[in-house]
Amino acid sequence: MTPGKKFFQEHMEYVARKDFAGMVNDTYTEDVIFYHNFPFFPGNPPYIFRGKEETIRAESTIFDPKNQGQISAGEPFNFVENKDFIGFQIIVTSPNTGKWLITDAWVLRNGKIAVYYAMGYKLEEAPKQKG
């Protein structure tokens, strides 16, 4: 397994445990900048969060049960990496918002995420809830 894929796998393990504080504190730089377009924030994207505390709040909001909820993620594809960068695409399905194509780009510094670009493109709506 390549170093980038190992880092990705560790990142997804934090997501599966819903340990966003641990993920950010362990694998992001102190001055991380997180850019994304997920629709759970006021105003228009891009949404920009700076530093660990803001990034933890953003990640926690995105994966909140009333927002994305418990996602299922496929295998990453179009995976590219070097010592300073990891980029990939992945299909993510949310019971609340549907199926998304997610494109992530992580700029690394000293083995941690310094700049995180996450772009979601909705492929399908979530099935209507019965009841």
N, C-alpha and C positions, 0 to 999 in steps of 0.2 A: 504494500500500500504506500502510495506517495505521501510525502509530508502534508501536502495540501488536502488530500482526501482524508487523511487522519484528522487534521484540524477541523474539516467540515463535519466529520462523523462526531467528534467531541462536541461541536457546536449544536448539532441536532439532538444529542443526548441531553443537553441542558434544556432545549426546547421541550423535549418529551417529558422531562421532569417538571416543567414550568418553573425552572429556577433561573429567571431572567437576571436577578441580582447577581447570582453566582456566575452566570455566563458573562455578563458585562464586566464584573470585577476581576474575573480570572483571565479573560481573553481579549479585552479591549484596552487601549491606552487611556491614560487619565484624560487626555484632551480629545478623545474620539469625537468625530462629527458623523452624524447619522442622517442621511437624506433618504426620503421615501415618498411614495404616493398612496399609501393605504388610507382609505376614506373615513377614518375614525377621529379626525381632528378638524377643528374649525378652519375656515378659509380654504384656499386653493393650494394644491401641491406646487412645488415640492415642499414637504414638511421637513424642517431642519432642526435637529436637536444636537446640542453641544455638551460634551462632558458625560461622565458616567451616570450621574443622577438623572439628568434629562433623558438619557438613552434608556435607562432602566424603566422610567415612567412610560416612555414611548413603546418599548417592547411589551411591557405589561398591559398597556392599553390595546395594542394590536391583538394580542392573544387572550384578552379578557373573554370569559365565557359568553358575554352578550355580543361581542364583536366577532372575531374569527372562531373562538371556541376551540375545541379539540380537533386539531387538523390531522390529516394524513398526508404524508409526503412521499412522492415517488423517488426514484433514483435520480441524482443529478446528471445532466447531460451537457454537452458543449463545455465541459470542464477544462479550464486552463489555469495554469499556476506557474509561478516562479517564487523566489524567496521573498518578493515584495508584493505579490498580488495573487488573489484567488478570484476567479470568475466562473459562474455557472448559471445554468437554468434548471428549473425544477417545477414539476406540476404539483400543486398543493390543493387539496380539497378540504373545504370548510363546511361543516353542517349548516352554518348560518349564512354564508355568502356565496357558496358555490365553488366551482373549479377555477383555479388561477394558474397562469404561467408566471412564475416568479423569475426575474433576472437579478442576480446579486453580483456585485463587484466589491471586493474587500481589498483595500490598500493596507498593506501590513507595514509595521515598523517594529523591529526587534521581536518578531514573532507574534505580534498582537495586532488586532484590527484598529487602525488609526482613522480610516475613512471608510464608511459603509454606505454603499448605494444599493437600495432595494427598490425594484420597480415591479409592480404587480399589474397584470393584464387579465381581466376576468374573461374566461372562456365560456363558462356556463353559470346560470343562476342556480342557487340551491333549490332542491325540491321543496315544494310547499309542505309545511308541517300540517299533519292531520290533527283535528281537534279544534 
